[in-house]
Amino acid sequence: MKSYDVAEWGRPLQARLRDTPVPTGNEVLLKLTHCGVCHTDVHVREGYFDLGGGIKLFLADRGIKPPVTLGHEPVGVVAAVGDKVQGVQVGKTYLINPWIGCGNCRMCAAGLDNLCQTMRSVGFGSQGGFATHLLIRDPKFLVNIDGLRPEQAAPLACSGLTTYSAIKKLLPIDPSEWVAVIGCGGLGLMAIAVLRGLGHERVIACDIDDHKLDAAREHGAAATCNIKSDGATRLMQVAGGQIYGILDFVGSPVTAALAAPTLRKGGRYVVSGLFGGAATVPIPVLAMREISILGSFVGNTSDLIDLVDLVKRGRVKLPEVQTRPLAMAEQSLTELAAGKIIGRVVLEIGNDA
């Protein structure tokens, strides 16, 4: 099998050839057809997450060391199964839930792998989808995508699941309330699509790039706000006052600073972005206005199945994606880090990857 790996933190991906794994027991081997490219892949390639104040969370300190195959939005065809696998058809295409836990703790037993303290997530905790093949520990992480185009289904594993899980933390949303979506890249556009699919129309798209704001309006945002030039003033102008919810898919000191002045009493600020840094929030405001700050990373397999069902029923209209060959994985990461990609890139994985 062939893969594109982080051989050294902070360095370009390297092509690598190695033996294709053979599944045993409950394992499933998939021949990958597609894998989405996510901004988290950029952070993993660098080998750390910025926690602000000069503090970095190094992956090496969490036991993750190169070589690492990136990619956590994989779609593939079942190539072989272990002798204990039931209910999985060889030759069938599945979306893979990459958020895999240890399999032994209380959270994993409850199907909440995303809350496992020692996750072995595809693409950084274990080998990922920038490859021709992928071995999955258990068939319970495979999601049926019959009727969907695989290249459009791939981002549901992270972009879709991340936004769906974050939006669930705002539910129920009164139709009269405004929700701000900060960051109109792949996650933001997906969030707008999911909000619309759940019946919510009062969405303000926020970014510093007018081209991305144009894309957000095309995807259903009711209004836009360039936070570099307008910020909190524009948000409250559109809403006619303070707003109910903020979905922050950037996660920086600048975006966090919008929460206190713009959220109404009982408002919710949900942070999914991993850009980095630290936020300063006036503590009395949290108490007096009963504002909630909620972290949201990803979801579980049940959430992903629900989201895929919404898409199959036509409730959520998926944004179009850019497809590129697997060999362009490094170029795609570089462009994503530089903010040159609007929407989502999905790598197509052929026989000659």
C-alpha positions as CSV (number, residue, x, y, z in Angstrom):
1,M,0.0,0.0,0.0
2,K,1.0,3.6,-0.5
3,S,0.5,6.5,1.9
4,Y,1.6,10.2,2.3
5,D,3.0,10.6,5.8
6,V,4.4,13.1,8.3
7,A,8.0,11.7,8.6
8,E,9.1,14.7,10.6
9,W,7.0,17.3,12.4
10,G,6.7,20.5,10.4
11,R,8.1,19.1,7.2
12,P,6.3,18.2,3.9
13,L,4.6,14.9,3.6
14,Q,6.6,12.0,2.2
15,A,5.3,9.1,0.1
16,R,5.8,5.7,1.6
17,L,5.3,2.1,0.5
18,R,4.6,-0.7,3.0
19,D,2.8,-4.0,3.3
20,T,-1.0,-3.8,3.0
21,P,-2.4,-5.0,6.4
22,V,-4.4,-8.2,6.7
23,P,-7.6,-7.9,8.9
24,T,-8.2,-10.4,11.7
25,G,-10.9,-10.8,14.3
26,N,-13.3,-7.8,14.1
27,E,-11.1,-5.7,11.8
28,V,-12.1,-4.4,8.4
29,L,-9.7,-3.5,5.6
30,L,-10.9,-0.8,3.2
31,K,-9.5,0.2,-0.1
32,L,-9.9,4.0,0.1
33,T,-11.5,5.9,-2.7
34,H,-11.6,9.4,-1.2
35,C,-10.4,11.4,1.8
36,G,-11.1,15.0,2.8
37,V,-8.5,17.5,3.7
38,C,-9.1,19.4,7.0
39,H,-7.4,22.2,8.8
40,T,-6.7,19.9,11.7
41,D,-4.4,18.0,9.3
42,V,-2.4,21.2,9.1
43,H,-2.0,21.3,12.9
44,V,-1.0,17.7,13.1
45,R,1.6,18.1,10.3
46,E,3.1,20.8,12.5
47,G,3.1,18.5,15.5
48,Y,1.4,20.8,18.0
49,F,-1.7,22.9,18.9
50,D,-1.2,26.5,20.1
51,L,-2.7,27.0,23.5
52,G,-1.8,30.7,23.8
53,G,0.7,32.5,26.0
54,G,3.6,30.7,24.4
55,I,2.2,27.3,25.5
56,K,2.0,24.5,22.9
57,L,0.3,21.1,23.1
58,F,2.9,18.8,21.4
59,L,1.5,15.6,19.9
60,A,4.8,13.9,20.8
61,D,4.0,14.5,24.5
62,R,0.7,12.6,23.9
63,G,2.6,9.6,22.6
64,I,2.0,10.4,18.9
65,K,5.2,10.1,16.9
66,P,6.1,10.0,13.2
67,P,5.5,8.4,10.8
68,V,1.9,9.5,10.9
69,T,-0.5,9.1,8.0
70,L,-2.9,12.1,8.0
71,G,-6.5,12.2,6.8
72,H,-9.6,11.7,8.9
73,E,-12.4,12.0,6.4
74,P,-12.0,8.7,4.6
75,V,-14.4,6.8,2.3
76,G,-13.5,3.3,1.0
77,V,-14.7,0.0,-0.4
78,V,-14.4,-3.0,1.9
79,A,-11.6,-5.1,0.6
80,A,-11.4,-7.8,3.3
81,V,-12.7,-8.6,6.8
82,G,-11.6,-10.5,9.8
83,D,-13.1,-13.8,10.7
84,K,-15.4,-12.4,13.4
85,V,-16.9,-9.6,11.3
86,Q,-20.7,-9.8,10.5
87,G,-23.0,-7.6,8.6
88,V,-20.3,-6.0,6.4
89,Q,-20.3,-6.6,2.7
90,V,-17.0,-6.9,0.8
91,G,-17.2,-4.6,-2.2
92,K,-19.5,-2.1,-0.5
93,T,-18.6,1.5,0.0
94,Y,-18.7,3.1,3.5
95,L,-17.9,6.4,5.2
96,I,-15.7,5.8,8.2
97,N,-16.3,7.5,11.5
98,P,-12.6,8.4,12.4
99,W,-13.3,9.3,16.0
100,I,-12.3,6.0,17.6
101,G,-11.8,5.5,21.3
102,C,-9.8,3.0,23.3
103,G,-12.7,0.5,23.2
104,N,-12.4,-0.3,27.0
105,C,-13.6,2.7,28.9
106,R,-17.1,3.7,30.1
107,M,-17.5,6.3,27.4
108,C,-16.6,3.8,24.6
109,A,-19.0,1.3,26.1
110,A,-21.8,3.9,25.8
111,G,-20.9,4.6,22.2
112,L,-19.4,8.0,23.1
113,D,-15.9,7.3,21.6
114,N,-15.6,11.1,21.1
115,L,-15.4,11.5,24.9
116,C,-12.8,8.8,25.4
117,Q,-9.8,10.1,27.3
118,T,-7.4,8.0,25.2
119,M,-8.8,8.3,21.7
120,R,-7.1,6.6,18.8
121,S,-8.5,8.8,16.1
122,V,-7.9,8.0,12.5
123,G,-5.3,10.4,11.1
124,F,-3.3,11.2,14.2
125,G,-4.0,8.6,17.0
126,S,-3.8,5.9,14.4
127,Q,-3.0,5.7,10.7
128,G,-5.2,7.8,8.4
129,G,-6.8,8.2,5.1
130,F,-4.1,9.8,2.9
131,A,-3.4,6.3,1.7
132,T,-4.6,3.6,-0.6
133,H,-5.8,1.3,2.3
134,L,-7.0,1.7,5.9
135,L,-7.5,-0.9,8.6
136,I,-10.4,-0.2,11.0
137,R,-10.7,-1.9,14.4
138,D,-14.4,-2.6,14.3
139,P,-17.2,-2.5,11.7
140,K,-19.3,-0.3,14.0
141,F,-17.4,2.7,12.8
142,L,-18.6,2.2,9.2
143,V,-21.6,4.3,8.0
144,N,-23.8,3.4,5.0
145,I,-23.8,6.1,2.4
146,D,-25.8,4.4,-0.3
147,G,-27.2,7.1,-2.8
148,L,-24.5,9.7,-1.9
149,R,-21.5,10.7,-4.0
150,P,-18.5,9.5,-2.1
151,E,-16.5,12.7,-2.7
152,Q,-19.3,14.7,-1.1
153,A,-19.9,12.2,1.7
154,A,-16.2,12.2,2.8
155,P,-16.3,15.6,4.6
156,L,-19.3,14.5,6.7
157,A,-16.9,12.5,8.8
158,C,-15.3,15.6,10.2
159,S,-16.6,18.8,8.7
160,G,-20.2,17.6,8.8
161,L,-20.0,15.8,12.2
162,T,-18.1,18.7,13.8
163,T,-20.7,21.2,12.8
164,Y,-23.6,19.0,13.5
165,S,-22.3,18.3,17.0
166,A,-21.7,22.0,17.7
167,I,-25.2,22.9,16.4
168,K,-26.8,20.3,18.7
169,K,-25.4,22.3,21.6
170,L,-27.5,25.3,20.5
171,L,-30.7,23.3,20.1
172,P,-33.6,24.1,20.4
173,I,-33.2,27.3,18.4
174,D,-36.2,29.7,18.3
175,P,-36.7,30.7,14.6
176,S,-36.7,34.3,15.6
177,E,-33.2,34.1,17.1
178,W,-30.0,34.9,15.2
179,V,-27.0,32.6,15.1
180,A,-23.5,33.7,14.0
181,V,-21.2,31.3,12.1
182,I,-17.6,32.5,12.5
183,G,-15.2,31.2,9.8
184,C,-16.6,30.5,6.4
185,G,-14.3,27.8,5.1
186,G,-15.3,24.2,4.8
187,L,-16.7,24.0,8.4
188,G,-18.6,27.3,8.2
189,L,-20.3,26.5,4.9
190,M,-21.2,23.0,6.2
191,A,-22.6,24.6,9.4
192,I,-24.8,26.9,7.3
193,A,-26.1,23.9,5.3
194,V,-26.9,22.0,8.4
195,L,-28.6,24.9,10.1
196,R,-30.7,25.4,7.1
197,G,-31.4,21.7,6.9
198,L,-32.7,21.8,10.5
199,G,-35.0,24.6,9.6
200,H,-33.1,27.6,10.9
201,E,-32.7,30.6,8.5
202,R,-31.4,33.5,10.6
203,V,-27.7,32.9,10.1
204,I,-25.0,35.6,10.0
205,A,-21.9,34.4,8.3
206,C,-18.7,36.0,9.7
207,D,-15.2,36.0,8.2
208,I,-12.3,38.4,7.3
209,D,-12.4,37.4,3.6
210,D,-15.1,38.9,1.4
211,H,-14.8,36.1,-1.1
212,K,-15.7,33.5,1.6
213,L,-18.6,35.7,2.8
214,D,-19.9,35.7,-0.8
215,A,-19.7,31.9,-0.8
216,A,-21.6,31.8,2.5
217,R,-24.4,34.0,1.2
218,E,-24.6,31.7,-1.9
219,H,-24.9,28.7,0.5
220,G,-27.8,30.2,2.4
221,A,-26.6,32.8,5.0
222,A,-29.2,35.4,5.6
223,A,-26.5,38.1,6.3
224,T,-22.8,38.5,6.4
225,C,-20.3,40.4,8.6
226,N,-16.6,41.1,7.9
227,I,-15.2,40.9,11.4
228,K,-12.0,42.7,10.4
229,S,-13.9,45.9,9.5
230,D,-17.3,45.6,11.2
231,G,-17.2,43.2,14.1
232,A,-19.7,43.3,17.0
233,T,-21.4,46.5,15.7
234,R,-22.4,44.8,12.4
235,L,-23.6,41.6,14.2
236,M,-25.9,43.5,16.5
237,Q,-27.0,45.8,13.6
238,V,-28.2,42.8,11.6
239,A,-29.9,41.1,14.6
240,G,-31.4,44.3,15.9
241,G,-29.6,43.7,19.2
242,Q,-27.7,41.0,20.9
243,I,-27.8,37.4,19.5
244,Y,-28.6,34.0,20.9
245,G,-25.7,31.9,19.5
246,I,-22.2,31.9,18.1
247,L,-20.6,28.9,16.4
248,D,-16.9,29.7,16.3
249,F,-15.0,27.6,13.7
250,V,-11.9,29.7,14.0
251,G,-11.1,29.7,17.7
252,S,-8.8,32.6,18.2
253,P,-8.5,35.5,20.7
254,V,-10.1,37.8,18.1
255,T,-13.1,35.6,17.5
256,A,-13.6,34.8,21.2
257,A,-13.7,38.6,21.9
258,L,-17.0,38.8,20.0
259,A,-18.9,36.7,22.5
260,A,-19.2,39.0,25.5
261,P,-20.5,42.1,23.7
262,T,-22.8,40.3,21.2
263,L,-24.5,37.5,23.2
264,R,-27.8,38.2,24.8
265,K,-28.8,36.9,28.2
266,G,-28.9,33.1,28.1
267,G,-26.7,33.2,24.9
268,R,-24.4,30.4,24.0
269,Y,-20.9,30.5,22.5
270,V,-19.8,27.2,21.0
271,V,-16.1,26.9,20.2
272,S,-14.9,24.3,17.6
273,G,-12.1,26.1,16.0
274,L,-8.5,25.2,16.8
275,F,-6.6,28.2,15.4
276,G,-5.0,28.7,18.8
277,G,-4.3,31.3,21.5
278,A,-6.1,32.2,24.7
279,A,-9.2,34.1,25.4
280,T,-10.0,36.7,28.1
281,V,-13.7,36.8,29.1
282,P,-15.1,39.2,31.8
283,I,-16.3,36.7,34.4
284,P,-19.1,38.8,35.9
285,V,-20.7,39.0,32.4
286,L,-20.9,35.2,32.3
287,A,-22.8,35.1,35.5
288,M,-25.0,38.2,35.1
289,R,-26.0,37.4,31.6
290,E,-26.0,33.6,32.1
291,I,-23.8,33.1,29.0
292,S,-22.6,29.6,28.3
293,I,-19.2,28.8,26.8
294,L,-19.2,25.3,25.3
295,G,-16.4,23.4,23.7
296,S,-17.3,21.1,20.9
297,F,-14.8,18.9,19.0
298,V,-16.5,16.1,17.1
299,G,-19.4,13.7,17.5
300,N,-20.0,9.9,17.7
301,T,-21.1,7.3,15.2
302,S,-24.8,7.7,16.1
303,D,-24.5,11.5,15.3
304,L,-22.9,10.7,12.0
305,I,-25.6,8.2,11.1
306,D,-28.2,10.9,11.9
307,L,-26.4,13.5,9.8
308,V,-26.0,11.1,6.8
309,D,-29.8,10.4,7.1
310,L,-30.6,14.1,6.9
311,V,-28.5,14.3,3.8
312,K,-30.1,11.3,2.2
313,R,-33.5,12.7,2.9
314,G,-32.6,15.9,1.1
315,R,-32.7,18.1,4.2
316,V,-29.1,19.1,4.1
317,K,-27.7,20.3,0.8
318,L,-24.0,19.5,0.8
319,P,-21.6,22.2,-0.5
320,E,-19.6,21.2,-3.6
321,V,-16.1,20.1,-3.1
322,Q,-12.8,20.4,-5.0
323,T,-11.4,17.0,-5.9
324,R,-7.6,16.5,-6.4
325,P,-5.4,13.4,-6.7
326,L,-3.9,12.0,-3.5
327,A,-0.4,13.1,-4.7
328,M,-1.6,16.7,-4.1
329,A,-2.1,16.1,-0.4
330,E,0.9,18.3,0.6
331,Q,0.1,21.1,-1.8
332,S,-3.5,21.1,-0.5
333,L,-2.3,21.4,3.1
334,T,0.0,24.3,2.2
335,E,-2.8,26.2,0.5
336,L,-5.2,25.5,3.3
337,A,-2.7,26.8,5.9
338,A,-2.4,30.0,3.7
339,G,-6.1,30.5,3.5
340,K,-6.2,30.0,-0.2
341,I,-8.9,27.3,-0.3
342,I,-12.6,28.2,-0.2
343,G,-14.8,25.2,0.8
344,R,-13.5,21.7,1.0
345,V,-10.8,19.7,-0.8
346,V,-11.3,16.0,-1.2
347,L,-8.5,13.8,-2.4
348,E,-9.3,11.1,-5.0
349,I,-7.4,7.9,-4.4
350,G,-6.7,5.8,-7.5
351,N,-4.7,2.7,-8.0
352,D,-1.6,4.7,-8.9
353,A,-1.8,7.0,-5.9
